[in-house]
Protein backbone atom coordinates (compact mmCIF):
# COMPACT_ATOMS: atom_id res chain seq x y z
CA UNK A 1 0.00 0.00 0.00
CA UNK A 2 1.35 3.44 -0.96
CA UNK A 3 0.72 6.64 0.98
CA UNK A 4 1.92 10.20 0.46
CA UNK A 5 3.46 11.93 3.45
CA UNK A 6 1.06 14.45 4.94
CA UNK A 7 2.25 15.49 8.34
CA UNK A 8 5.12 17.23 10.08
CA UNK A 9 8.56 15.75 10.09
CA UNK A 10 7.31 12.29 11.09
CA UNK A 11 8.46 10.79 7.81
CA UNK A 12 12.08 11.34 8.90
CA UNK A 13 11.65 9.61 12.24
CA UNK A 14 13.40 6.30 12.69
CA UNK A 15 13.33 3.76 15.43
CA UNK A 16 16.01 1.92 17.29
CA UNK A 17 17.79 -0.45 17.48
CA UNK A 18 19.76 0.15 14.28
CA UNK A 19 19.27 -2.26 11.43
CA UNK A 20 22.05 -4.04 9.58
CA UNK A 21 21.14 -3.59 5.91
CA UNK A 22 22.84 -5.07 2.84
CA UNK A 23 22.27 -3.78 -0.71
CA UNK A 24 23.49 -5.67 -3.79
CA UNK A 25 24.65 -7.65 -5.69
CA UNK A 26 24.78 -5.00 -8.47
CA UNK A 27 24.79 -1.21 -8.51
CA UNK A 28 22.55 -0.13 -11.37
CA UNK A 29 22.17 3.63 -11.67
CA UNK A 30 23.75 4.29 -8.24
CA UNK A 31 20.39 3.81 -6.48
CA UNK A 32 21.65 1.34 -3.86
CA UNK A 33 24.70 3.44 -3.03
CA UNK A 34 22.76 6.61 -2.18
CA UNK A 35 20.10 4.66 -0.28
CA UNK A 36 22.75 2.95 1.82
CA UNK A 37 24.43 6.32 2.60
CA UNK A 38 21.05 7.77 3.63
CA UNK A 39 20.39 4.72 5.80
CA UNK A 40 23.65 5.45 7.59
CA UNK A 41 22.35 8.96 8.30
CA UNK A 42 19.39 7.20 9.94
CA UNK A 43 21.95 5.41 12.16
CA UNK A 44 21.53 2.05 10.45
CA UNK A 45 24.54 -0.07 9.54
CA UNK A 46 24.11 -0.17 5.77
CA UNK A 47 26.49 -1.53 3.13
CA UNK A 48 26.54 -1.90 -0.63
CA UNK A 49 28.41 -5.00 -1.80
CA UNK A 50 28.58 -5.92 -5.49
CA UNK A 51 29.72 -9.06 -7.24
CA UNK A 52 31.58 -6.93 -9.82
CA UNK A 53 32.10 -3.32 -10.89
CA UNK A 54 31.40 -1.69 -14.26
CA UNK A 55 33.03 0.90 -16.51
CA UNK A 56 30.77 3.58 -14.97
CA UNK A 57 32.84 3.25 -11.79
CA UNK A 58 29.91 3.64 -9.42
CA UNK A 59 31.05 3.27 -5.80
CA UNK A 60 30.50 0.31 -3.50
CA UNK A 61 31.71 -0.61 -0.03
CA UNK A 62 33.09 -3.86 -1.39
CA UNK A 63 33.53 -5.39 -4.85
CA UNK A 64 33.89 -9.14 -4.54
CA UNK A 65 35.62 -9.99 -7.85
CA UNK A 66 36.31 -8.66 -11.35
CA UNK A 67 33.58 -8.87 -13.99
CA UNK A 68 33.43 -12.37 -15.46
CA UNK A 69 35.71 -13.73 -12.75
CA UNK A 70 37.05 -17.19 -13.62
CA UNK A 71 39.60 -17.82 -10.88
CA UNK A 72 38.55 -20.23 -8.16
CA UNK A 73 39.59 -17.76 -5.50
CA UNK A 74 37.21 -15.14 -6.92
CA UNK A 75 34.37 -17.64 -7.12
CA UNK A 76 34.94 -18.80 -3.55
CA UNK A 77 35.03 -15.20 -2.33
CA UNK A 78 31.66 -14.51 -3.96
CA UNK A 79 30.08 -17.70 -2.67
CA UNK A 80 31.45 -17.25 0.85
CA UNK A 81 30.07 -13.74 1.09
CA UNK A 82 26.69 -14.73 -0.36
CA UNK A 83 26.20 -17.59 2.09
CA UNK A 84 27.50 -15.66 5.10
CA UNK A 85 25.55 -12.43 4.46
CA UNK A 86 22.20 -13.69 5.85
CA UNK A 87 23.93 -14.41 9.16
CA UNK A 88 25.45 -10.91 9.23
CA UNK A 89 22.56 -8.65 8.11
CA UNK A 90 18.97 -8.14 9.27
CA UNK A 91 17.77 -6.90 5.87
CA UNK A 92 18.92 -7.85 2.37
CA UNK A 93 17.80 -5.58 -0.47
CA UNK A 94 18.43 -7.14 -3.88
CA UNK A 95 18.51 -5.35 -7.24
CA UNK A 96 17.91 -6.03 -10.91
CA UNK A 97 16.41 -9.46 -10.32
CA UNK A 98 19.69 -10.84 -9.00
CA UNK A 99 20.77 -12.68 -5.88
CA UNK A 100 24.35 -12.87 -4.64
CA UNK A 101 24.64 -16.46 -5.86
CA UNK A 102 23.41 -15.68 -9.36
CA UNK A 103 26.50 -14.61 -11.30
CA UNK A 104 25.06 -13.09 -14.44
CA UNK A 105 28.53 -12.06 -15.63
CA UNK A 106 29.28 -15.80 -15.83
CA UNK A 107 26.17 -16.45 -17.92
CA UNK A 108 24.00 -17.71 -15.07
CA UNK A 109 20.22 -17.31 -15.21
CA UNK A 110 17.27 -18.82 -13.44
CA UNK A 111 16.31 -22.34 -14.43
CA UNK A 112 17.08 -25.87 -13.30
CA UNK A 113 19.74 -24.76 -10.79
CA UNK A 114 17.52 -22.31 -8.90
CA UNK A 115 18.20 -23.96 -5.53
CA UNK A 116 21.88 -23.03 -5.83
CA UNK A 117 21.32 -19.60 -7.39
CA UNK A 118 18.83 -18.68 -4.68
CA UNK A 119 20.80 -20.22 -1.83
CA UNK A 120 21.50 -16.91 -0.08
CA UNK A 121 17.84 -15.89 -0.35
CA UNK A 122 16.65 -19.23 1.03
CA UNK A 123 19.07 -18.98 3.96
CA UNK A 124 17.85 -15.44 4.66
CA UNK A 125 14.26 -16.64 4.75
CA UNK A 126 15.11 -19.57 7.04
CA UNK A 127 16.82 -17.15 9.43
CA UNK A 128 13.84 -14.78 9.41
CA UNK A 129 15.65 -11.96 7.64
CA UNK A 130 13.66 -9.32 5.75
CA UNK A 131 14.26 -9.43 1.99
CA UNK A 132 13.35 -6.98 -0.76
CA UNK A 133 13.85 -6.56 -4.50
CA UNK A 134 14.07 -3.39 -6.59
CA UNK A 135 13.50 -3.82 -10.33
CA UNK A 136 14.85 -1.17 -12.65
CA UNK A 137 13.87 -1.81 -16.27
CA UNK A 138 15.16 -4.53 -18.55
CA UNK A 139 15.39 -6.93 -15.63
CA UNK A 140 11.58 -7.36 -15.75
CA UNK A 141 10.16 -5.47 -18.75
CA UNK A 142 8.78 -8.04 -21.19
CA UNK A 143 9.80 -6.85 -24.63
CA UNK A 144 7.04 -8.57 -26.59
CA UNK A 145 4.36 -7.38 -24.17
CA UNK A 146 5.71 -3.82 -24.03
CA UNK A 147 5.69 -3.70 -27.82
CA UNK A 148 2.12 -4.98 -27.88
CA UNK A 149 0.50 -2.73 -25.27
CA UNK A 150 2.38 0.54 -25.80
CA UNK A 151 2.14 2.84 -28.78
CA UNK A 152 5.64 4.10 -27.94
CA UNK A 153 8.24 1.86 -26.30
CA UNK A 154 12.00 1.22 -26.54
CA UNK A 155 11.13 -2.44 -27.15
CA UNK A 156 10.93 -2.83 -30.90
CA UNK A 157 12.89 -3.41 -34.08
CA UNK A 158 14.99 -0.38 -34.94
CA UNK A 159 14.94 0.90 -31.36
CA UNK A 160 16.46 -1.77 -29.15
CA UNK A 161 19.32 -3.71 -30.79
CA UNK A 162 18.54 -6.83 -28.75
CA UNK A 163 14.76 -6.77 -29.21
CA UNK A 164 14.64 -10.02 -31.19
CA UNK A 165 16.85 -11.72 -28.59
CA UNK A 166 14.59 -10.42 -25.84
CA UNK A 167 11.55 -11.92 -27.55
CA UNK A 168 13.18 -15.29 -28.20
CA UNK A 169 15.28 -15.64 -25.02
CA UNK A 170 15.37 -12.89 -22.41
CA UNK A 171 11.61 -12.54 -21.92
CA UNK A 172 11.45 -16.17 -20.82
CA UNK A 173 14.38 -15.61 -18.43
CA UNK A 174 12.58 -12.59 -16.95
CA UNK A 175 9.45 -14.64 -16.45
CA UNK A 176 11.49 -17.37 -14.74
CA UNK A 177 12.99 -14.75 -12.42
CA UNK A 178 9.53 -13.34 -11.71
CA UNK A 179 8.15 -16.74 -10.74
CA UNK A 180 11.26 -18.02 -8.93
CA UNK A 181 12.42 -14.96 -6.96
CA UNK A 182 9.67 -12.41 -6.42
CA UNK A 183 7.35 -14.69 -4.41
CA UNK A 184 10.23 -15.30 -1.97
CA UNK A 185 10.90 -11.66 -1.01
CA UNK A 186 8.86 -9.57 1.42
CA UNK A 187 8.23 -6.62 -0.92
CA UNK A 188 9.00 -5.73 -4.54
CA UNK A 189 9.66 -2.20 -5.80
CA UNK A 190 10.12 -0.84 -9.32
CA UNK A 191 11.58 2.47 -10.54
CA UNK A 192 9.83 2.89 -13.90
CA UNK A 193 6.02 3.15 -13.79
CA UNK A 194 5.56 0.86 -16.81
CA UNK A 195 7.04 -2.01 -14.81
CA UNK A 196 3.89 -2.06 -12.70
CA UNK A 197 2.25 -3.84 -15.64
CA UNK A 198 4.64 -6.78 -15.26
CA UNK A 199 4.81 -6.90 -11.45
CA UNK A 200 1.22 -6.70 -10.17
CA UNK A 201 2.35 -7.13 -6.54
CA UNK A 202 5.06 -4.47 -6.85
CA UNK A 203 5.11 -0.81 -5.79
CA UNK A 204 6.50 2.25 -7.50
CA UNK A 205 9.58 3.72 -5.82
CA UNK A 206 11.15 7.02 -6.95
CA UNK A 207 14.78 7.19 -7.97
CA UNK A 208 17.00 7.91 -4.98
CA UNK A 209 20.20 7.87 -7.02
CA UNK A 210 21.44 11.41 -6.40
CA UNK A 211 22.50 13.23 -3.23
CA UNK A 212 20.09 16.00 -4.16
CA UNK A 213 20.59 18.23 -1.11
CA UNK A 214 24.36 18.56 -1.65
CA UNK A 215 24.28 19.00 -5.44
CA UNK A 216 25.53 22.37 -6.73
CA UNK A 217 22.82 24.41 -8.46
CA UNK A 218 23.76 25.94 -11.83
CA UNK A 219 20.63 27.39 -13.43
CA UNK A 220 20.36 28.02 -17.19
CA UNK A 221 22.07 31.22 -18.36
CA UNK A 222 19.82 33.05 -20.84
CA UNK A 223 22.52 35.50 -21.96
CA UNK A 224 25.01 33.05 -23.44
CA UNK A 225 25.05 30.69 -26.39
CA UNK A 226 22.62 27.89 -25.65
CA UNK A 227 24.06 24.51 -24.61
CA UNK A 228 21.79 21.47 -25.04
CA UNK A 229 22.76 18.27 -23.23
CA UNK A 230 22.03 14.68 -24.20
CA UNK A 231 23.70 11.76 -22.41
CA UNK A 232 22.50 8.39 -23.72
CA UNK A 233 23.76 5.20 -22.14
CA UNK A 234 22.10 3.30 -25.02
CA UNK A 235 21.49 5.59 -27.97
CA UNK A 236 18.90 3.60 -29.89
CA UNK A 237 16.84 2.92 -26.77
CA UNK A 238 16.94 6.59 -25.78
CA UNK A 239 15.93 7.69 -29.28
CA UNK A 240 19.27 9.44 -29.86
CA UNK A 241 19.27 9.21 -33.69
CA UNK A 242 15.87 10.87 -33.87
CA UNK A 243 16.79 13.48 -31.26
CA UNK A 244 19.98 14.38 -33.12
CA UNK A 245 18.14 14.56 -36.45
CA UNK A 246 15.58 16.95 -34.96
CA UNK A 247 18.31 19.15 -33.50
CA UNK A 248 20.13 19.19 -36.83
CA UNK A 249 16.94 20.34 -38.56
CA UNK A 250 16.57 23.17 -36.02
CA UNK A 251 20.11 24.50 -36.43
CA UNK A 252 19.06 26.93 -39.15
CA UNK A 253 16.56 28.58 -36.77
CA UNK A 254 18.33 28.39 -33.41
CA UNK A 255 21.91 28.96 -32.32
CA UNK A 256 23.02 26.25 -29.89
CA UNK A 257 25.85 23.90 -29.00
CA UNK A 258 25.15 20.21 -28.48
CA UNK A 259 26.84 18.61 -25.46
CA UNK A 260 26.76 14.88 -26.18
CA UNK A 261 28.06 12.77 -23.29
CA UNK A 262 28.70 9.07 -23.89
CA UNK A 263 31.03 6.35 -22.62
CA UNK A 264 32.73 8.36 -19.89
CA UNK A 265 32.92 7.58 -16.16
CA UNK A 266 30.09 8.96 -14.10
CA UNK A 267 32.11 11.60 -12.22
CA UNK A 268 33.45 13.06 -15.47
CA UNK A 269 29.98 13.01 -17.05
CA UNK A 270 28.55 15.04 -14.16
CA UNK A 271 31.09 17.81 -14.71
CA UNK A 272 29.89 18.13 -18.29
CA UNK A 273 26.25 18.15 -17.20
CA UNK A 274 26.85 21.30 -15.17
CA UNK A 275 27.76 23.31 -18.28
CA UNK A 276 24.36 22.80 -19.96
CA UNK A 277 21.20 24.93 -20.07
CA UNK A 278 18.71 22.27 -21.21
CA UNK A 279 18.80 18.45 -20.99
CA UNK A 280 17.07 16.04 -23.36
CA UNK A 281 16.60 12.70 -21.66
CA UNK A 282 14.75 10.11 -23.81
CA UNK A 283 12.12 9.62 -26.48
CA UNK A 284 10.68 6.11 -26.01
CA UNK A 285 10.84 4.85 -22.40
CA UNK A 286 7.82 6.80 -21.16
CA UNK A 287 9.52 7.98 -17.96
CA UNK A 288 12.58 10.00 -17.04
CA UNK A 289 15.74 8.32 -15.82
CA UNK A 290 18.40 8.80 -13.19
CA UNK A 291 20.21 11.17 -15.54
CA UNK A 292 17.19 13.49 -15.48
CA UNK A 293 17.18 13.45 -11.67
CA UNK A 294 20.85 14.41 -11.63
CA UNK A 295 20.44 17.41 -13.89
CA UNK A 296 17.19 18.56 -12.25
CA UNK A 297 19.09 18.53 -8.95
CA UNK A 298 21.49 20.98 -10.63
CA UNK A 299 18.58 23.23 -11.59
CA UNK A 300 18.41 22.23 -15.26
CA UNK A 301 15.09 21.93 -17.13
CA UNK A 302 14.58 18.48 -18.64
CA UNK A 303 12.83 17.32 -21.83
CA UNK A 304 11.48 13.77 -22.22
CA UNK A 305 8.63 11.62 -23.46
CA UNK A 306 6.24 10.74 -20.61
CA UNK A 307 3.69 7.99 -21.18
CA UNK A 308 0.32 9.22 -19.89
CA UNK A 309 -1.06 5.68 -19.66
CA UNK A 310 1.35 4.89 -16.80
CA UNK A 311 0.14 7.62 -14.45
CA UNK A 312 -1.90 5.09 -12.44
CA UNK A 313 1.31 3.64 -11.00
CA UNK A 314 2.67 6.98 -9.71
CA UNK A 315 1.46 8.96 -6.65
CA UNK A 316 -0.95 11.60 -7.94
CA UNK A 317 0.83 14.42 -6.12
CA UNK A 318 4.13 13.42 -7.71
CA UNK A 319 2.65 13.19 -11.20
CA UNK A 320 0.93 16.55 -10.87
CA UNK A 321 4.15 18.24 -9.70
CA UNK A 322 6.35 16.74 -12.43
CA UNK A 323 8.17 19.59 -14.28
CA UNK A 324 9.39 17.54 -17.28
CA UNK A 325 8.79 19.35 -20.58
CA UNK A 326 7.12 16.87 -22.89
CA UNK A 327 8.12 15.70 -26.36
CA UNK A 328 6.89 12.88 -28.58
CA UNK A 329 8.62 10.97 -31.35
CA UNK A 330 6.17 11.94 -34.09
CA UNK A 331 6.23 15.66 -33.21
CA UNK A 332 9.74 16.05 -31.83
CA UNK A 333 10.87 18.88 -34.10
CA UNK A 334 7.81 21.01 -33.33
CA UNK A 335 8.02 20.14 -29.63
CA UNK A 336 11.67 21.14 -29.36
CA UNK A 337 11.04 24.38 -31.27
CA UNK A 338 8.26 25.28 -28.82
CA UNK A 339 10.56 24.56 -25.88
CA UNK A 340 13.43 26.57 -27.39
CA UNK A 341 11.08 29.52 -27.87
CA UNK A 342 10.41 29.45 -24.12
CA UNK A 343 14.04 29.89 -23.10
CA UNK A 344 13.26 32.86 -20.88
CA UNK A 345 11.19 30.51 -18.70
CA UNK A 346 13.99 28.00 -18.17
CA UNK A 347 15.55 29.47 -15.01
CA UNK A 348 12.15 29.31 -13.29
CA UNK A 349 11.60 25.76 -14.56
CA UNK A 350 15.09 24.88 -13.32
CA UNK A 351 14.23 26.09 -9.83
CA UNK A 352 10.95 24.16 -9.89
CA UNK A 353 12.83 21.07 -11.09
CA UNK A 354 15.30 21.39 -8.25
CA UNK A 355 12.47 21.57 -5.71
CA UNK A 356 10.71 18.62 -7.33
CA UNK A 357 13.69 16.33 -6.84
CA UNK A 358 14.13 17.59 -3.27
CA UNK A 359 10.51 16.63 -2.65
CA UNK A 360 10.35 13.30 -4.47
CA UNK A 361 13.88 11.99 -5.06
CA UNK A 362 15.70 12.82 -1.85
CA UNK A 363 17.48 9.60 -0.76
CA UNK A 364 16.80 10.43 2.89
CA UNK A 365 13.06 10.62 2.22
CA UNK A 366 13.09 7.30 0.37
CA UNK A 367 15.37 5.68 2.96
CA UNK A 368 13.04 6.79 5.77
CA UNK A 369 10.07 5.26 3.94
CA UNK A 370 11.99 2.02 3.45
CA UNK A 371 13.22 1.98 7.05
CA UNK A 372 9.63 1.57 8.24
CA UNK A 373 9.08 -1.28 5.80
CA UNK A 374 12.37 -2.97 6.66
CA UNK A 375 11.16 -3.15 10.25
CA UNK A 376 7.58 -4.09 9.37
CA UNK A 377 7.07 -5.41 5.81
CA UNK A 378 3.31 -4.87 6.17
CA UNK A 379 3.75 -1.11 6.75
CA UNK A 380 2.55 1.30 4.04
CA UNK A 381 5.04 2.97 1.71
CA UNK A 382 4.86 6.67 2.64
CA UNK A 383 6.41 8.96 0.02
CA UNK A 384 6.55 12.66 -0.64
CA UNK A 385 7.58 15.99 0.87
CA UNK A 386 6.87 17.13 4.37
CA UNK A 387 4.50 20.11 4.41
CA UNK A 388 6.25 23.47 4.15
CA UNK A 389 5.64 26.02 6.86
N, C-alpha and C positions, 0 to 999 in steps of 0.2 A: 504494500500500500504506500502511495506517495502522498506527502503533504508538503505544503509550502510554509516556510517559517512565517509566523505572524505575531511574535511577541518578544519584546525586550531583547536581552542578550542571552536568553536561555539556550539558543542553539549552540553557543560556544562553551556551554558548561560541559564538564567531563567528570566522570566518577573514578574513584580509586577502588581497588588497587590498579596500578598500571598494567596494561596488557603487553604481552610479547607478540608482536605482529611480524609476519614474514610476507613480503611481496616477491613474486617471481613466476616462472623461471625465465621470463623474457621482459625486456623493457621496450615496449612499443610506444613511441610518441612521448616518452618521458613521464607519462601519467603515474606509474608506480613510484618513481623517484620523488616527485613533489608531494604525493600523498604520504609517503613514509617520512619525509622531513616535517610535514605538518603534524603527523601523529607524534613525532618527537616533541613538538611544541606543546602538545596536549599531555606530555609527560609519559607517553607510552614508549616502550622499547621496540622500535620499528626498524626493520632492515629490508633492503632490496638486494636479493642475491639472484644472479642470472647464470644460466648454463654457459652462455657465450656472449661476447660483445659484438658490435657491428661497426661498420665504417662511420656511422653517425657519431660515434664516441659519446653516447649518452652515459652518464655516470651510474655506478652501482657500488654498493658496499663491498661486494665480493663477486668476482667473475670466476667460475669454477674451472673453465678450460677454454682453449681456443675453439673457434667455430670449426665444426667438422672433426673434432678431436678423434684421433685414431689410437693414440698410445693407451696402453692398459692403465697406466697411472692416472691419466686424465679421466678415463671411464670410471675407475674405482673412486676417484675423488667426487665425481658427480653422484654416483650411486650412494656413496657413504653419506653425503650431505642430504640427499633426498630422503633416505630412510631414517636418518637421525632427526631431521627437522621437526617432525611431529612430536618428538619427545622434548624439544627445546622451546617451541612456540605455542601460544594459546590459540592463535588465529593464523590461518594460511590463506592468503589472497592470491589466486592464480590469475593468469592473463593469457589472452589469445588462444583459448582452448587447450592450453598445455598443462601438463603436470611436470614435476621435476624429473620423473623417470621416463618421460617421453622426449626423446632426443631428436627433434625434427631435423636438425642439421646433419643427422646421420641417416635420414630417410625414414625414420620411424613414423607410423601413423596408427590410429586405432583400428583394431581388427582382432585377429585370433589370439594375440598376446596381450590383451587388455589387462589381465591380472597383474602382469609384470609392469606394464606401463602406467598403471594406476596404483601401484603398490604404496607410494607415499600418501596418496589420498585415502586409501583403505585403512592404513595405519592411523591416520589422523582421525578418521571416523571412529575406529575402535577405541581410541584414547579419549574420545569426547571433545576433540578440538572443533572449533568453528571454522568452516571452509566456505570460500566465496570464489566466484569467477567473474571477471570483467571481459566482455567480448568487444572487439574494436572495429570490425569490418569484414575483411575477407576470411576471417576465421570462422564466420557463421553465415555470411550472406550467400544464399543459394543463387548462383549465376542464372540458371535457367528460369527460376521463379522470378527473380528480379527483372529479367528481360521480359517476362510475360506480363507482370502486373503493373510495371511502371512505363509511362510514356517516355521518360528520360531516365537513363541509368548508365553507369559506367560498364555494366555487364552486357557486352554485345560485340559483334564482329566490327572491327574498325575502331573500337574504343579500348577494349582491354586486350592486350596481346595474348593472354592465356585463356580467353573466353572459351574456346573449344575444348581445351584441357579441363577447365572447370566443369563444363557440362558432362564430359565423358569420365572424369576421374575425381576431381576435387570436391564436387558437390556431394558425392557419395561419402567421401571421407568426412566432410562437415556433418553430414547426417549421422554418421557413426559416432562422431564426437558428441553430438547433441544427445544421442540416446545413451551413450556409455558414461559420460562425465556429468552432464548437467543435473541429472536426477540425484547425484551423490553429494552435491554441494548444498549449503544452507540457503544461499541466495545467489541470483544471477543478475548482473548489471550489463548494460550495453551503452556505448557512447554515441552511436549514430541512430537517430530515431527510426530509420527504415528497418533496423535489425529487430525491432519489436514485432515485425511480421513473421520472423523466423524463430523467435524465442517467446512464446506466449506467456511463459511464467517469469520472464525477465522484467527489469525495471530500467528506465532511462536514467543515466547518470551523466552530469555535465563533465566536460573535460576539466581536469584539475592539473594540467600539464605545464603550467607557468606560474612562477612566483610573482603573481600580479602586483601585490602591494609594493614590492621592491623594484619593479621595472621602471626604468627611466622613461619619462614622457617626452616625446618629440613630435609635436603636432605638425600637420601640414603647413608649409610656408607658401602662401599665395603669391608672394612677390618674386619668386625665382622660377627658373625653368622647371616645368613639371617632371617629376620622376615617378613612374608607374612600376610597381613591383609585382613580379610573378615568380613563385618558387615551387615548381612541381617536383614532387618526389617520383611520380610516374606520369610523364607527360601526356600519354594518350588517355589515361584514366581521368586526369584532371581537365582534359579538353584543351591542352596547350596548343596544338596546331590550329584549332579554330580561334582561340583567343589571339594568337599571334597574327593570324590572317586578318582578323577584325582590326587590330591595332595598326597593322600595315595600311589598311584601307583608310584609316582615319588620319594618317600622317599628313595628308595634304591640307587638312582642316585644323589640326591641332599640333602645337609644338610641344613635344615631350621626349623624354629619354626613358627607354625601357631598361629596368634593372632585373635581369633574369638570373636567378640563383639556383644552381643545380650541382649536385655531386660535390658538395663541400661539407666539412664537419659542422655540426650544429652551432658551435660557438662563433665560428667565422660567419656563418649565414646570418646570425642575429645582428652582427655589426653592419651588414649590408642592409638589413631590413630597416634599420634606424634612419637611413638616408632617404627613404621613400616618402611620398605624399599620399599615395593611393595604392592599395593592395588588391590584386585580383586573385581570388582563391581557386575556385573550380567551377566547372560548367555542367557536370553530369551527376555528381554524388547526391545532390539534394539536401546537403547539410554542409556547414562549414567545418573546417578541420582544426587541428591544434595549431597550425601555422596562423590561421585567422585569429585565434585567441592571443597568440604572441604579439601580433602587430596591433590588435585592438588595445592590448595592455600598454603599448607604446603611444596610444592616442591616434592611430592611423584608421581612417575609414576603410572598410572592406567591401568588396564586390564579390557576389557568388550567386549560384543558382540554389534556391531553396524550394524543396518539394512541398507544396501546400498539403498534399494528401497525408503527410506524415505528422501533421500538427497534433493529432490525437495522442501521440506518444510523449509529448513534451508538456511540462507544466504550463498552463495557460498564461500565467504572469510572465514567464520567461519568453514564451513565444511573442507575446504582445510587446515586450520591451526590446526585442531583437533589432539592432540597428543596421543589420546587413543591407546593403543596397543591391537590389535584385537584378539579375540578368537571366536570359534564357538563350539556349543554343540557336533557335530559329530567328531570334531578333537581336542577337548580340551586338551588331554594329550600331543599331539605333539605340539600344540600351546604354552602351558605353558613351555614345555621343551625348545623350541626355545627362548622364552622370558627369561628364567632363564640363558640360555647360553650367553645372552647379558647383563649380570649384570654390566659389566664395563661401559655400555652406560647409565645406569639409572640416575646418577647424572645430566648428560646433559639433559636427558628427563625430569627430575624433574624440572630443571630450565625453560625449554620450557613450561612445564605444568603450572608452576606458572605464566609465562607471558601470556599464553593463557587465564587463568581465569581473570587476570587483564584486558585483552583486551575485553573479551566477557561476563564476569559474574560479573563485578564490579557493586554493587548496585547503585552507584552514576551515572554510565553511563545509566543503565536501568531507574532509576528514572528521569533522565533528558529527556530521550526519552518519557517517559510517561507524564511528566509535560507538554510538548507541546500538547499532545493529550488530556490531561485533560482540557486544555484551549480551544482547537479546535479539536473536535472529528474527523474532516475530515483531519487533518494533517497526513503526512506520519510517519511511525514508523522508526526512524533513529537509527540504532544500529552499534556498532563496535568501534574500537579504534581510537583515534585521531592520525594523522600522527606523526611519531617520527622525531625529528630534527636530 
